[in-house]
Amino acid sequence: MVDSPLHILLTDPHSGGGGQVRYLGSLAQRLTEWGHRVTIACRPGSVLESRARESGAAVLPEMEFRSGLRLRAWARDVAALRRYLREQRPDIVHVNGSQDHWAAALAQAVSRDRTPLLRTRHNTNRVDNHGANRWLNQRATDFQIVVCDTVRRDLCAHSGFDAARMVSIHNGVDPEAYQPDRTARHAARAAFGFGDEDFVFGIAARLAKAKGHEFLLRAMALIKHDFPRMRLLALGNGPLDAALKALAAELGLAERIVWAGFRDDVAQCTQAFDAGVLPSIDCDTSSFSVKEEMACSKPMIVSDYGGLIEIVDDGVEGFVVPAGTVEPLAEALAKLMRDPGHAAEMGRAGRARVLREFSLDQFAGRTLEVYRDVIARAAEGGRR
C-alpha cells in the first residue's frame, strides 16, 4: 500500500461526532499508516479536528463550512482552499458534505490548475434537481462514492448525476477491536449490572427519532411478561433522551433498561450484548454500529430501511423487520431469546461476513483504488 504514496485532502463540515466523522477518521488513520499524506480540512474545535490529529493526519482547521447563503464565510472558505491547492498541490480532494463540496468546487472553478474532486454521499437525503446541483455533480465533480447500493441506485436514476461516475463502497470497521472476548464480556455485564441469565439486547445509536428506539421499546413491552430476563443496554445520547426514558417508564420497562449515554469505550460495552438491534426509520445507509456488533459475533435485528438490508441477510446474520413496525420486531426479539443456540450461530455468521466484506482494510483499499483511478483519468483528460 505504500507504493506511489498520494497526497489526499479530506474535507467535512461537521462540528460534532457521528458516523461521517468516524468514516473520515478511520480512513485517514489507515491511509496514513499505509504511507500516504493526508490532510483534513474541518471546522476549528470540531470533533473531527481532534480525531484527525489522533489519526496522524495533518489538519487545516480554519474552515467555516457554514450552511445557508453566507457569502463572507463562503468566500473565506473558497480562498483558503484555493490557497491550499495552489501551495500544497494535493493529488485529490475528497469532500463529504454539502458545504465543503460547494467550497471545493468553487475553489477549483477560480483556480488555474484543477485537482480531481471526489464526493462521498453518506445519507439518504434528497438532492434537488436544479441547474446549480447539476453543475456541481456533473461538471465540477469527477466521481462520487456512495456508502450503499440502495442510495447509489436512487442517484443513478436521478438526472442530476452521472451513473457512470459513481460506485458504492460500504464503510468498514476494525474486526480486531471487536474480537469476541469471554473475559471482557463478563466484566462488561457485571459493570452494567446484568446477570448471566439475562438476555441483553443492545442498541448503539443517537437517541433520535430516525433510529427507531420507540418501536424497540414498544416491541419489548409486548413480550415483557413472557421473557422476564429480557434487558436492554442503550448506548448514546440525543434529543429524545427524556422522552424515551419517560416512555420506558410508562411501558413498565424502566427496571430492564440501562441508559448508558455517550461512551468512548463502545467496543468494551458491546461485549455485554447478547444481540444488537437497530430499527431505523430514516438516514441509515452503512451503519458502523451494526458492523461493529456483527464483528463482535452478535446476531442482529435491523429494519429494512436504507442500506441495512445490505449488511444483514434475514435469517443468516440475524433478522430484518419492516421499518416502523412493532409486532414483527417483537417476534424477532422473541425468536433470539427462545433459541440462544441459533442466535449464537447467527452471531458467528455476522463476524464472518464482516471479515469477508466490511473490514477497515477492505474499505480503505477500495477507496484508494478509486483515488488512483480518478487521478489517472484526470491526467488523461477524461473521467472514470
FENGIQUI-V180568 format. One record per residue. N is the residue number from 1. SS is DSSP state (A for helix, B for strand, O for the rest). BURIAL is I if it has 16 or more other C-alpha atoms within 10 Angstrom, else O. Layout:
BEGIN
[[N & SS & BURIAL] [N & SS & BURIAL]]
END
This chain:
BEGIN
[[1 & O & O] [2 & O & O] [3 & O & O] [4 & O & O] [5 & O & O] [6 & O & I] [7 & B & I] [8 & B & I] [9 & B & I] [10 & B & I] [11 & B & I] [12 & O & I] [13 & O & I] [14 & O & I] [15 & O & I] [16 & O & O] [17 & O & O] [18 & O & O] [19 & A & I] [20 & A & I] [21 & A & I] [22 & A & I] [23 & A & I] [24 & A & I] [25 & A & I] [26 & A & I] [27 & A & I] [28 & A & I] [29 & A & I] [30 & A & I] [31 & A & I] [32 & A & I] [33 & A & O] [34 & O & O] [35 & O & O] [36 & O & I] [37 & B & I] [38 & B & I] [39 & B & I] [40 & B & I] [41 & B & I] [42 & B & I] [43 & B & I] [44 & O & I] [45 & O & O] [46 & O & I] [47 & A & I] [48 & A & I] [49 & A & I] [50 & A & O] [51 & A & I] [52 & A & I] [53 & A & I] [54 & A & O] [55 & A & I] [56 & O & I] [57 & O & I] [58 & B & I] [59 & B & I] [60 & B & I] [61 & B & I] [62 & B & O] [63 & B & I] [64 & O & I] [65 & O & I] [66 & O & I] [67 & O & O] [68 & O & O] [69 & O & O] [70 & O & O] [71 & A & O] [72 & A & O] [73 & A & I] [74 & A & I] [75 & A & O] [76 & A & I] [77 & A & I] [78 & A & I] [79 & A & I] [80 & A & I] [81 & A & I] [82 & A & I] [83 & A & O] [84 & A & I] [85 & A & I] [86 & A & O] [87 & A & O] [88 & A & O] [89 & O & I] [90 & O & I] [91 & O & I] [92 & B & I] [93 & B & I] [94 & B & I] [95 & B & I] [96 & O & I] [97 & O & I] [98 & A & O] [99 & A & I] [100 & A & I] [101 & A & I] [102 & A & I] [103 & A & I] [104 & A & I] [105 & A & I] [106 & A & I] [107 & A & I] [108 & A & I] [109 & A & O] [110 & O & O] [111 & O & O] [112 & O & O] [113 & O & O] [114 & O & I] [115 & O & I] [116 & B & I] [117 & B & I] [118 & B & I] [119 & B & I] [120 & B & I] [121 & B & I] [122 & O & I] [123 & O & I] [124 & O & I] [125 & O & O] [126 & O & O] [127 & O & O] [128 & O & O] [129 & O & O] [130 & O & O] [131 & A & O] [132 & A & O] [133 & A & I] [134 & A & I] [135 & A & O] [136 & A & I] [137 & A & I] [138 & A & I] [139 & A & O] [140 & O & I] [141 & O & I] [142 & O & I] [143 & B & I] [144 & B & I] [145 & B & I] [146 & B & I] [147 & O & I] [148 & O & I] [149 & A & I] [150 & A & I] [151 & A & I] [152 & A & I] [153 & A & O] [154 & A & O] [155 & A & I] [156 & A & I] [157 & O & O] [158 & O & O] [159 & O & O] [160 & O & I] [161 & O & I] [162 & O & I] [163 & A & I] [164 & A & O] [165 & A & I] [166 & B & I] [167 & B & I] [168 & B & I] [169 & O & I] [170 & O & I] [171 & O & I] [172 & O & I] [173 & B & I] [174 & O & I] [175 & O & I] [176 & O & O] [177 & O & O] [178 & O & I] [179 & O & I] [180 & O & I] [181 & O & O] [182 & A & O] [183 & A & O] [184 & A & I] [185 & A & I] [186 & A & O] [187 & A & I] [188 & A & I] [189 & A & I] [190 & A & O] [191 & A & O] [192 & A & O] [193 & O & O] [194 & O & I] [195 & O & O] [196 & O & O] [197 & O & O] [198 & O & I] [199 & B & I] [200 & B & I] [201 & B & I] [202 & B & I] [203 & B & I] [204 & B & I] [205 & O & I] [206 & O & I] [207 & O & I] [208 & O & I] [209 & A & I] [210 & A & I] [211 & A & I] [212 & O & I] [213 & A & I] [214 & A & I] [215 & A & I] [216 & A & I] [217 & A & I] [218 & A & I] [219 & A & I] [220 & A & I] [221 & A & I] [222 & A & O] [223 & A & I] [224 & O & I] [225 & O & O] [226 & O & O] [227 & O & O] [228 & O & O] [229 & O & I] [230 & B & I] [231 & B & I] [232 & B & I] [233 & B & I] [234 & B & I] [235 & B & I] [236 & O & I] [237 & O & I] [238 & O & O] [239 & O & O] [240 & O & O] [241 & A & O] [242 & A & O] [243 & A & O] [244 & A & I] [245 & A & I] [246 & A & O] [247 & A & O] [248 & A & I] [249 & A & O] [250 & A & O] [251 & O & O] [252 & O & O] [253 & O & I] [254 & A & I] [255 & A & O] [256 & A & I] [257 & B & I] [258 & B & I] [259 & B & I] [260 & B & O] [261 & B & I] [262 & O & O] [263 & O & O] [264 & O & O] [265 & O & O] [266 & A & I] [267 & A & I] [268 & A & I] [269 & A & I] [270 & A & I] [271 & O & I] [272 & O & I] [273 & O & I] [274 & O & I] [275 & B & I] [276 & B & I] [277 & B & I] [278 & B & I] [279 & O & I] [280 & O & I] [281 & O & I] [282 & O & I] [283 & O & I] [284 & O & I] [285 & O & I] [286 & O & I] [287 & O & I] [288 & A & I] [289 & A & I] [290 & A & I] [291 & A & I] [292 & A & I] [293 & A & I] [294 & A & I] [295 & A & I] [296 & O & I] [297 & O & I] [298 & O & I] [299 & B & I] [300 & B & I] [301 & B & I] [302 & B & I] [303 & B & I] [304 & O & I] [305 & O & I] [306 & A & I] [307 & A & I] [308 & A & I] [309 & A & I] [310 & A & O] [311 & O & I] [312 & O & I] [313 & O & O] [314 & B & O] [315 & O & O] [316 & O & I] [317 & O & I] [318 & B & I] [319 & B & I] [320 & B & I] [321 & B & I] [322 & O & I] [323 & O & I] [324 & O & I] [325 & O & I] [326 & O & I] [327 & A & I] [328 & A & I] [329 & A & I] [330 & A & I] [331 & A & I] [332 & A & I] [333 & A & I] [334 & A & I] [335 & A & O] [336 & A & I] [337 & A & I] [338 & A & O] [339 & O & O] [340 & A & O] [341 & A & O] [342 & A & I] [343 & A & I] [344 & A & I] [345 & A & I] [346 & A & I] [347 & A & I] [348 & A & I] [349 & A & I] [350 & A & I] [351 & A & I] [352 & A & I] [353 & A & I] [354 & A & I] [355 & A & I] [356 & A & O] [357 & A & I] [358 & O & I] [359 & B & I] [360 & A & I] [361 & A & I] [362 & A & I] [363 & A & I] [364 & A & I] [365 & A & I] [366 & A & O] [367 & A & I] [368 & A & I] [369 & A & O] [370 & A & I] [371 & A & I] [372 & A & O] [373 & A & O] [374 & A & I] [375 & A & I] [376 & A & O] [377 & A & O] [378 & A & I] [379 & A & O] [380 & O & O] [381 & O & O] [382 & O & O] [383 & O & I] [384 & O & O]]
END
